[in-house]
Amino acid sequence: MNRCKRILYRFGFGSSELFSHGLLFPRRRESSRIRHLFGFRIKSGMTILTINLALLMISCGETHMSLEEATGGEAASLIAQMDPKEKEEVVTNELFEAVLDNKPEEEIDKILSDTNISVTSVNKRGDTSFGVAIQFKRKEKALLLVEKLQCEDLSHQNNKGESYLYLASREGYVELIHRIADKCYENDMLDFSDYEFSDVDPETLNGEIAIHVALNGAVAEALDYEYTRGTLEYSWFVFHKGNDREESFLHKAVQDNRVNTVEWAVRTYCDESEWEQSESSWKQIPASIWNYISGGFQTYIYNVAQLVNYQDVENNTALHLAAQSLNTKIIRILSDCRWMDYLIENKNGNIALQVFLESLDDKLKNHSQEIKDTFVFLIHREIYFKEWVTNISDTVDHQNKNDDSSLHISARLADPFFYNYLKKLSNVNLRNKEGRTPEEIFDSTRSKIKNL
């Protein structure tokens, strides 16, 4: 018996029991069993629970019914699940209703031809039916509706300033991104007069463009391709743009834990060029000169250093944010970029290592091995690429605006591992603004723990 069947039968659900167990309108005595399986309480009428159970049974081969048959024909309806306020804001006319209810193309065409409803009509949120199709994950309907729009329609923004391209990037619809571009792209390479890709990627109200919400690396790659294809004067700075908090797309990807997007950025902007991968030093000399002449130098300086080290309004880099959230995976991904500057200070004067230490639970006596390994990694990574221009004391002895070094911060932690490791590498005589050395703070912390 396969896994999904075991799940059903474990809770006593078979094909003949879908309705006999009251899954559409569950009786009180079945509620606890269903709640245990799905983790939420039962609502009356057509619920998301019903749809999930039907999907599970169909995928298990437990029923030959279609999803609509299994759920009374209402499974595709998102409208039935909306609260009155959301419905009023989203569903303005028959076209919106047809899109949300996944009606066939013929029915949508009939609405557009037989009524005065336009494909560009908007709801109370400023969204067209095309925008609604993207946001409510009606991908096939979105691909249908984009063909009914003209290039000049594709720069539309809703009440939040979100464009179609922005919405498609957030949902991860790579095919739709290319279709939006294709609607405007001039095949005549000598005539771009009517098209600039940035026209379909206007800023939102908080200053973001599509790359800020790119769901994954495939989306980021598609946007990069289309900006290259459809821009009069390609700028290396197109993805360096900050929002109203000066956050780059890398900042946002780290905040949202979009690991694949971060991986794409590091892979795209930080990979070594062919001449740098050459094992022969004499081959590198002419190749490096050519690389400089051909614009490689500009690529590295602007595309890499400024992107990975871009600072927001709090002067945090993407690495600061990863350290703040103790995101060990993203810290290691970002650190694969040899252009990363580990000594950049945020508004508090903290470098990434200090932010990492300040984010640890100071009452926890024994942190995970993963946290400890990442701490050691951060200490030594700065000199991994730059051992000829820096040494480890630049990192461990850096003092923030309170004159605290990393050793001062680690001395306040209940877990002695961090202090003991740093002590071997640091200047133990540094004093902070309170006039205290790390050892004095450490002894005080040990005393408090002992008393507790």
N, C-alpha and C positions, 0 to 999 in steps of 0.2 A: 504494500500500500504506500503511495507516495506521500510526501510530507504534508501537502495541503489537505489531503483526504484524512490524514491522521488528526489534523487540527479539528476538522469538522466532526469526525467520529468520536474524538475525545470528549467533545461537548454534546454528543448525541445528535448531531445534525446530519441527516441524509437527504437525498433528493426528495423523498416523499414527505420529509418533515419540514420543508421550508415554510409551508403555510400552516401545517398542523401544530407546529410549535409556536405559532403566533408571532412570527418574526416581523410581519408587517405591522400588526397591532398586538404586541406581546402582552400576555397576561402577567399578573404580578409575580406568579411563582417562577416564570422563566427569566424575569428581569435580572436577578442577581447573577445567573449563569451567563447571560449574554454580556452583562456589564463586566464580568470577570474576563471574558474573552476579548472585548473591544476597548475596555478602559474608560467608558463614559456612560452616563445614564441614558435611558431610553426616552425619546420624545414621542409624542403621539403622531399618528399619521405617517406619511412618507418621509423617512429619515435617511441620513447618510449611512446609518447602520444597515438599513435594508439594501442599499446599493452595494455596500462592501460585501455583505453576505452573498448577494446574488453573484457578484463578480467572482468571489472565492469559489462558489459552487460550480459556476460555469467553467472556470479555469481548471477545476479538479475533475471535470467531466462528469459531475454528479447530476447534471440536468442538460437536456437538449434545448431548453428554452433559451431565447435570446435575452439580453439584459432587459430590454423594454418589456418583453412578455413576463419575465420573472418579477418585475417591479411594477406591473400594472401600466406600463407604457410611459411612466413619468420620470424614468431614471435620468434622461438627458436634460430635464428641466432644472436649470439653476434658479429660475424665478421662484419656484415653489419653496426654495430654501432661503430666500431673501427675507429680511425683516421689512416691514412696511416702508420705513424711511429709505432704506437702500433701494428698494424697488422703485420708489417715487423718483429717486435721483438718477437711476440707471436706465429704466425702461420708459422711454419717452413715446415711442410709437411702435407700430407693427414690425418694423424692420429690426429694431433692437430685440423684440420678443422672438422673432424668427431666428436671429443669430444665436441668441442664448439657448433657445430650444433645439438648436441643431437641425433646423428645417432644411430640406433639400434645396439645391440651387434653383430649381424651377420655381419653387414657391417664393424665394427671395426675388428672383427676376420679375415674378408676377406683381409683387408688392411695389417694386420700383416702376413698373410700366403702367399699372392700373391706378396708382395713387399719385398724389403730388409730393410724396415723401422722397427726399433726395438722399443719396448715399453720403452726402456731406452734412446732413442734419445732425445736430448735437443734442445731448441730454443736459441735465442740470449740472453735471460735473465738467461740461465742456468736451466730452468725449463723443466721437462719431461711433457708428456701429463697427467700423474697422478697429478703432481703439478699444472698444468694449470686447470685441472678439479676441484681441491679443491679451487683454488683462484677465479675461475669464477662461483663458486657455482653450479657445475654440480655434485651433491652428488652421484647420482646413477651411473654415469660414473666413479667416483672415487672409489666406492665400487666394480665396475667391474674390473677396472685396477689394484687395489691392489692385486687381486688374480692372476694376471699375472706376479707379481714381486717375486723375491726371497728375503730371509731375508737380504742377503748382499747388495741388491739394495736399501733397505729402509733407509740407512744412508746417501743417496744422499742429497746434499745441492745445492741450486741455487746460483746465483752470489752475493746475499746478505747474503749467509750463512744460509738461511732458509731451514729447513728440512721438510719432509712431516708431521711429528708429530707437528712441530711448526705451519705449515699452517692449519692443521686440528684443532688444539687448538684455533687458532684465529677465525676460522669460526664456532666453536662450534659443530664440528662433533664427538660426543662421540663414536658412533658406529665405526667410522673409526679409532679412537684412539685404541680401543680394537682389531680391525682387524689387525692393524699394529703390535701390540704386539703379537697377536696370530700367526702371520706368523713366528715369531722367537722363541716363547716360547717352551721350552722342557718339555714335559709331564712327563718325568722321573725326579722326584724331586731330585734325587741324582746326576744329570748331568746338570749343568748350564754352562758347559765349552764353549759352542758356543753362549751364549746369555747373554747380560747385557743390561737392558732397556736403560741405558744412551747412548748406541751405536746408538740408533735411535733418540736420543735427543741431538745432538751435538750443540755447541754454534754457534750463528749467528755471523756476523762480529762485532756487537756491544755488544757481550758477553751475549746475552739472550738465555734462553732455553724455552721450550714450556709453562711452568707455567707462564712466564712473560706475555703472551698474552691470557691466559685462558679466554674465552668469559664469562663464568659464573661458578657457583659453581659445576654444574654437570661435566663440563670439568675438573676442578681442582680435583674433587673427583676421576674421571677416571684416571688421571695422578698419583694421590697419590696411587691408587690401583695398577696400573701397576708397579710403582717403588717398591712397597712392594713385588709384585709377582716376579719380574724379576731382582732383584739385589742381587749380591753375599753377599755383606755386607751392609745392609740397614743403611743409615746414616740419622740422624735427621736433618742434615744440607742441604739436597738435595734441599729444597725449599728456603733456606736462601741465595742462591747464588745471588750475585749482578751482574748487567751488567757492562759495562765499565764506567758508572757513579755511580756505587755502588748502583743502585736501585734494591730493591727486587721486587718480583712479587706484593707485597702489595703496594709498591710505585706506580708501573705502573697501578694497578687496580684503585687506587685513582685518578691518573692523568686522566685516561680514563673514570672515573665515572662508572666503572663496579661494581655496588653496590652488585650484587649477589655474585661475587667473594670475595668481602670484607666480606660479611656475612658468607660465607663458612669458610674463614680463622678464623674468630673470633669464630664461632661455633665449629670448629674442634680443635683449639688450646687453647681456653680459657674456655671451659665448665668445670664446676666443676666435679671432679671424684665422684664416688659413696660414698666414705667415707666422703667426704666433705659435701655431701647433707644429711647425717645422722643427725637427730635431737638430738640424744643422744650423749653427749660428751664422755661418757665412751666407746661407740662403736667406736668413732673416733681414740682413742689411738692405739689399736692393728691394726686397719685398716690402719692408717697412716704409722705405722712401716712397714706393709706389702707392702703398696704402694711405700714406699721408696726403699725397697729391690727389688721389682719387676721392678724397673726402672722408676716409676712414677716421681720421683724427677728429673731424667735426662730429662724426657719429658717436665716438666714444665720449668726448667731452660733454656734448649736449644731451645726447639720447640716454647716456648711462649715468654719469655722475649727477646730473641735475635731476634725473627721475628718481633714482633709488635714494638720493639724499635730500629730496624735496621736503620742505618743512611747512607744517600747517600753522594756524594762528597761535598755537601753543608752542611752536618751534619743534614739534615732534616729527620725526621721520617715520616711515613705515616700520622700521626696526624698533623704534621707541614703542609704537603701538603694539607690536607683536610681543615685546618684552612686558608691557603693562598687562596684557591679558595672559601672560605665561604660555603663549602659543608656541610650544617647543618645535613643532613641525615647521611652521612658517619662519621662525627664527633661523632655522637651519637652511631653509630654501633661500631666504634673503641673503644669508651669509655666504652662499655660493657665488655671489656677485663680487668679483675682486675690486669693484669700484666703490663698495660700501665704505662709508666713513664712520667708524665706531666711536669717534671722539666728538661728534656733533652734540651740542648741548641743547636741551629744551629750555623753557622759560624758568625752570627751577634750577638750571645749571647742571642737570643730570644727564649723563651719557646713558646709553642703552643698558649697560651692565648695572648701573645704579637703579634705573627704573625697574629692572628685573628683580633686584634684591628688595626694593621697597614694596614690590607687589606680592612678595611671599607672606604667608601667614606667620606672623612673629610669635605666635603661641604654639605652633606645631613643632614638636620636638624631633621629628624625623621625617623629612620630606622624601618624596619618591626618588628612585634612582634616575628616572628620566629628567626630573628637575635638576638634580645634582649634575648630571652629565651635560645638560644644556648650559648650566652656570660655568662649568669648566671650559666648555666649548667657546662661550662668549669671551672669556678672558684671553684665550690664546688665538682667537680667530683674527684679531686685528693685525697681529704680526705675521700671520700665515702668508699674506701676499706682499707685505710691506716691511719685511725684517731689515731691509737696508736703510730705511728712513725712520723707523720708530722702534721703541722697545716696550716691554710689558709694563714698565713703571708708568708710562704715559696713560695707560688704561686704569690700572689698579689704584694709582695714587691721585687720580683726578678728583678735585674737590668741587662740590656744588656750591650754591649760593649760601648755604649754611656752613660751608667749609668742611662738610662731611665727605670723607673718601668712601670708597666701597667697603673698606675695612670697618669704618665707623658704623655704616648701615648694617653690615653683617653681625656686628657685635651686639645689636639689639635683638637678634633672632634667637628664639629658644633652641633651635637646631644649631649645635656648635660646628657642624661640618663646614659651613661657609666661612666662618671666621678662621678656623684652623687652617683651611686651605689657603686663604688670602694672606694670612699672617706670614707665610713663608716667602711671599712675593712682594709684600708691601712695606712702606715706610711706617713703622709702628709708632713713630714719634710725632706724627702729624696731629695738630690740635684743631678742633672745630671752633666755631664762634663762641661756644660755651666754655672754651678753654680745656676741653676734655680730650684725652687720647683714646684710641680704640680700645686699649687694654682696660682703661678705667670704666668704660661703658660695658665691656664684656664682663668684668668682675661684678659690676652692679646687676647686670642681667642674671648672672649665675646665682647671685645671692637671693634675688627675688624668686627665682625658680625653686631654690632650695627651701625658702620659707613657705612657699605655697605647697 
